């Protein structure tokens, strides 16, 4: 075997372990005529799949319907009402929510807590950075909508302050 065709399996395993330990998505090493590049995809990165939209069946004319009935528009869901409430604190980023600074420390707030604008309500960890999320208004915490160590999305309701 020539130098360039020999692959050091142990080196590749070590690099892959380094990739996992450091939460990197890709690593590339090059020295002289040797080059190795190792990449990984995150579990949440599923391939995009496309499907044809189903075609709705034609709607029967009103005269063909059984006895006339009143059809009401669907009521707004509770989530819609919470998200549109001006007292709802919305997540400014994607990450993991933490209700306290450390596992053995009491939470920043509980339901019924009085808070002032700017007071830390929770922490969102994003890309290994702990981001303090402040209250956007003063008031009383009426609902905590996330749990400790729960993943949150951008725009997701976190707490309600009335």
C-alpha positions as CSV (number, residue, x, y, z in Angstrom):
1,X,0.0,0.0,0.0
2,X,1.2,3.5,-0.8
3,X,1.2,6.2,1.8
4,X,-1.7,8.0,0.2
5,X,-3.9,4.9,-0.1
6,X,-3.4,3.9,3.6
7,X,-6.2,5.1,5.8
8,X,-5.5,5.2,9.5
9,X,-8.8,3.9,11.0
10,X,-7.8,4.8,14.6
11,X,-7.2,8.4,13.5
12,X,-10.6,8.6,11.9
13,X,-12.3,7.2,15.0
14,X,-10.4,9.7,17.1
15,X,-11.5,12.6,14.9
16,X,-15.1,11.3,14.9
17,X,-15.0,11.2,18.7
18,X,-13.6,14.8,18.8
19,X,-16.5,15.8,16.5
20,X,-19.1,14.3,18.9
21,X,-17.4,15.6,22.1
22,X,-17.3,19.2,20.8
23,X,-20.8,19.2,19.1
24,X,-19.3,20.2,15.8
25,X,-21.0,19.3,12.5
26,X,-17.8,19.0,10.4
27,X,-14.1,18.8,10.9
28,X,-11.4,18.7,8.2
29,X,-7.7,17.9,8.7
30,X,-5.0,18.3,6.0
31,X,-1.3,17.6,6.2
32,X,1.0,17.2,3.2
33,X,-0.9,14.9,0.8
34,X,-3.2,13.5,3.5
35,X,-6.6,15.0,3.9
36,X,-9.6,13.7,5.9
37,X,-13.0,15.4,6.3
38,X,-15.7,14.1,8.6
39,X,-19.2,15.5,8.7
40,X,-22.3,14.5,10.6
41,X,-25.9,15.6,10.3
42,X,-27.9,16.4,13.4
43,X,-30.9,14.2,14.3
44,X,-33.3,17.0,13.7
45,X,-32.0,17.5,10.2
46,X,-34.4,15.1,8.4
47,X,-34.3,15.2,4.6
48,X,-37.0,17.4,3.1
49,X,-39.9,15.3,1.7
50,X,-42.5,16.6,-0.7
51,X,-45.9,15.2,-1.1
52,X,-48.8,16.1,-3.4
53,X,-51.6,18.0,-1.6
54,X,-54.8,16.0,-1.4
55,X,-57.6,17.2,-3.7
56,X,-60.8,18.1,-1.8
57,X,-64.0,16.5,-2.9
58,X,-66.5,18.9,-4.5
59,X,-68.9,20.5,-2.1
60,X,-72.6,19.6,-2.6
61,X,-75.0,22.4,-3.3
62,X,-76.8,23.8,-0.3
63,X,-80.1,22.4,-1.6
64,X,-78.8,18.9,-1.6
65,X,-77.9,19.0,2.1
66,X,-80.1,17.5,4.7
67,X,-82.0,19.8,7.0
68,X,-80.4,23.3,7.2
69,X,-78.0,23.8,10.0
70,X,-76.0,26.7,11.3
71,X,-72.3,26.2,10.7
72,X,-70.1,28.2,13.0
73,X,-66.5,29.3,12.3
74,X,-64.1,27.2,14.4
75,X,-63.3,28.9,17.7
76,X,-59.8,30.2,18.2
77,X,-57.6,27.7,20.0
78,X,-56.3,28.4,23.4
79,X,-52.7,28.6,22.0
80,X,-53.9,31.3,19.5
81,X,-55.4,33.3,22.4
82,X,-52.3,32.9,24.6
83,X,-49.9,33.9,21.8
84,X,-51.9,37.1,20.9
85,X,-52.2,38.1,24.6
86,X,-50.0,41.2,25.2
87,X,-49.0,39.8,28.5
88,X,-47.4,36.7,26.9
89,X,-43.6,36.6,26.8
90,X,-42.6,35.1,23.5
91,X,-39.3,33.2,23.0
92,X,-36.8,35.4,21.1
93,X,-34.8,32.4,19.9
94,X,-34.6,28.6,19.4
95,X,-33.0,26.8,22.3
96,X,-33.6,24.9,25.6
97,X,-35.4,26.7,28.3
98,X,-34.3,26.5,31.9
99,X,-36.4,27.8,34.7
100,X,-33.5,28.2,37.2
101,X,-29.8,29.2,37.0
102,X,-28.7,25.7,38.2
103,X,-30.4,22.3,38.7
104,X,-30.4,22.6,42.5
105,X,-31.5,26.2,42.7
106,X,-35.1,27.4,43.0
107,X,-36.7,28.7,39.7
108,X,-36.5,32.4,38.8
109,X,-40.3,32.6,39.0
110,X,-43.3,30.5,39.9
111,X,-46.9,30.9,39.1
112,X,-48.2,33.9,41.2
113,X,-44.8,35.5,41.4
114,X,-44.7,39.3,41.1
115,X,-42.1,40.5,38.5
116,X,-40.8,43.8,37.3
117,X,-39.9,44.7,33.8
118,X,-36.4,43.5,33.0
119,X,-36.3,40.9,35.7
120,X,-34.9,37.5,34.6
121,X,-37.8,35.0,34.1
122,X,-35.8,32.1,32.6
123,X,-32.8,31.2,30.6
124,X,-32.6,29.9,27.0
125,X,-29.5,28.0,26.1
126,X,-28.7,28.5,22.4
127,X,-25.4,27.3,20.9
128,X,-23.9,26.6,24.4
129,X,-24.7,30.2,25.4
130,X,-27.0,30.9,28.4
131,X,-29.3,33.8,27.5
132,X,-31.2,35.4,30.3
133,X,-34.8,36.2,29.2
134,X,-36.2,39.3,30.9
135,X,-39.8,40.1,31.7
136,X,-41.2,42.4,29.0
137,X,-43.5,44.1,31.5
138,X,-44.2,44.2,35.2
139,X,-47.0,42.1,36.7
140,X,-47.9,38.7,38.1
141,X,-46.9,35.4,36.5
142,X,-50.3,33.8,35.7
143,X,-49.0,30.9,33.6
144,X,-45.7,29.2,32.9
145,X,-46.1,27.5,29.5
146,X,-42.7,25.7,29.4
147,X,-41.0,23.1,31.5
148,X,-37.5,23.0,32.7
149,X,-35.0,21.8,30.0
150,X,-37.8,21.9,27.3
151,X,-36.8,22.8,23.8
152,X,-38.4,26.0,22.6
153,X,-38.9,27.5,19.2
154,X,-38.6,31.2,18.1
155,X,-42.0,32.9,18.7
156,X,-43.2,30.2,21.2
157,X,-45.1,31.5,24.2
158,X,-43.1,31.1,27.4
159,X,-45.0,32.7,30.3
160,X,-48.0,35.0,30.7
161,X,-47.6,38.1,32.8
162,X,-50.8,40.0,33.8
